[in-house]
Amino acid sequence: MSELSRLRWQCRRGMKELDVLLEAYLNNNFSQAAEAEQQAFTVLLELPDPILMAYIVGRASPEAEEQCRVIDTLRRTSGV
């Protein structure tokens, strides 16, 4: 399985809203992102849905700067 296919599979979540946001980032931003930001996205995909959603809606923030950058992009694309 290729890396992109594995990431696409990890974007499939229990919450449809997350599916849509994560797949949109993967399709529209991931390949152009710096390697550090790509790694941050990969780490974010390992988080449980409630924590990831809390980051996206602004109830919590990740500590890593690159993860914050990915979350900001997800927020911009979602309109949150």
Secondary structure as GFF3:
##gff-version 3
##sequence-region A 1 80
A	DSSP	alpha_helix	3	10	.	.	.	ID=ss1
A	DSSP	alpha_helix	16	28	.	.	.	ID=ss2
A	DSSP	three_ten_helix	30	32	.	.	.	ID=ss3
A	DSSP	alpha_helix	35	44	.	.	.	ID=ss4
A	DSSP	alpha_helix	49	57	.	.	.	ID=ss5
A	DSSP	alpha_helix	65	78	.	.	.	ID=ss6
###
